[in-house]
Amino acid sequence: MCKTDVAVNAGVHNSTGLEFQKHCALLFIIEDYENLKDRDYFLSIEHHDDILFCFRDKNNDINFVNSYQVKKASSEWTMSEDLFEIIKKITIVGDKLINEDFPRSLSYSHKLYFATNHAIKLNNGKRKKGETKNLTINEANNEQHFALIDQEIRDKIISQMELNGFKTKQQLSNVYLSFVDLPKTTKSQLAVLIGRCEDLLGDKISDSKAVIDTLLKMFRKIENTFNQENQAKILDESKRIDSNTINDVFNIVTKKKMAFSFWRAKAETICNDLNLFVNERKSFVSYFENSFDLFKDLEQGEHQRILKFVTENLDVTTEYRTHIECVTHLCEKFFKSIDSQLSKIEIKAAIYAAYVEMGDIDEY
């Protein structure tokens, strides 16, 4: 019988009250998006630790892991058993990462984070004799490498952990204590995430909330999936989201924004060239917007056919001088060569969306 790792096994029983973990994962992605969008990595939630970012090299070997234990707090952290247990726990995760069999580069390394939304206050415990030394991790000092903490404070923490058994001391060099600037309530956290997303992408996207909602839905899916054979394994693909999937979410919403800008700038011309009546415009825009989501659903046969058709006919961009002419030609060719169960206005909207999805409408 396979031994169950209770500390790391994830699934539906762990889904309640864990929104903060997913919000932290989103925040890490948003704040480092410019760097991450060009990296090959995958993200796991409730797998070994609360959050894992696993980065791969050009050989598809894992060369770096950021592991996060995240805790929402209503009061500051002090030199207490709660804090010591968390530090011990993340060093155990580090030990498991070293011992697990997965393809890794010769330069493999990892960082083990404890991240929280309240201040962490450390001291060396001296009151009567000697100098009292203090360290606070908060908004002003939001990350601290354990190895660089004052020696007396480190010794105090280690001695307290050793009282209850501490066998993974060698992993302390990989430990980091981090402050996460997120408020206490779920509603307020979401507002912050949407605001950060808008700050990041500015006017490139039409709906920052759509980005946040889509990614959270993906996170919940892998969070609520049980580890295979009750064991957390890096190679378990059911517990991960690849960087390409995350980037696609940002790209799709960005392309929607470009397409809507294109629509607003050329609405009259588009309507005339696609033979849209005035009373069809609202439906056209709705069908167009929905098409982006339908393209991602492999069970949507009609939209998959349209996406394939546009992909196979993108050479149209070498035959015409404007995007509108390209879309018009694609519509005419589709109607002549393919039968579809969709209405004409749905087809026109889907072809327009597919052209945006597969092409590059960056100017009018």
Stockholm file with secondary structure:
# STOCKHOLM 1.0

chainA/1-364         MCKTDVAVNAGVHNSTGLEFQKHCALLFIIEDYENLKDRDYFLSIEHHDDILFCFRDKNNDINFVNSYQVKKASSEWTMSEDLFEIIKKITIVGDKLINEDFPRSLSYSHKLYFATNHAIKLNNGKRKKGETKNLTINEANNEQHFALIDQEIRDKIISQMELNGFKTKQQLSNVYLSFVDLPKTTKSQLAVLIGRCEDLLGDKISDSKAVIDTLLKMFRKIENTFNQENQAKILDESKRIDSNTINDVFNIVTKKKMAFSFWRAKAETICNDLNLFVNERKSFVSYFENSFDLFKDLEQGEHQRILKFVTENLDVTTEYRTHIECVTHLCEKFFKSIDSQLSKIEIKAAIYAAYVEMGDIDEY
#=GR chainA/1-364 SS CCCCCTTTCCSGGGCTTCHHHHHHHHHHHHHTHHHHTTSCEEEEESSSSSEEEEEECTTSCEEEEEEEEEECCSSCBCSSHHHHHHHHHHHHHHHHHHHSCCCEEEEEEEEEEEEESSCEEEECCCSSSSCCCEEEESSSSCEEEGGGSCHHHHHHHHHHHHTTCCCCGGGGGGEEEEECCCCSSHHHHHHHHHHHHHHHHGGGCSCHHHHHHHHHHHHHHHHTSCCGGGCCCTTCGGGCEEHHHHHHHHHHHHHHHHHHHHHHHHHHHHHHHTTCCGGGHHHHHHHHHHHHHHHHCTTCHHHHHHHHHHHHTGGGGGTCSSHHHHHHHHHHHHHHHCCCSSCHHHHHHHHHHHHHHHSCCCCC
#=GC SS_cons         CCCCCTTTCCSGGGCTTCHHHHHHHHHHHHHTHHHHTTSCEEEEESSSSSEEEEEECTTSCEEEEEEEEEECCSSCBCSSHHHHHHHHHHHHHHHHHHHSCCCEEEEEEEEEEEEESSCEEEECCCSSSSCCCEEEESSSSCEEEGGGSCHHHHHHHHHHHHTTCCCCGGGGGGEEEEECCCCSSHHHHHHHHHHHHHHHHGGGCSCHHHHHHHHHHHHHHHHTSCCGGGCCCTTCGGGCEEHHHHHHHHHHHHHHHHHHHHHHHHHHHHHHHTTCCGGGHHHHHHHHHHHHHHHHCTTCHHHHHHHHHHHHTGGGGGTCSSHHHHHHHHHHHHHHHCCCSSCHHHHHHHHHHHHHHHSCCCCC
//
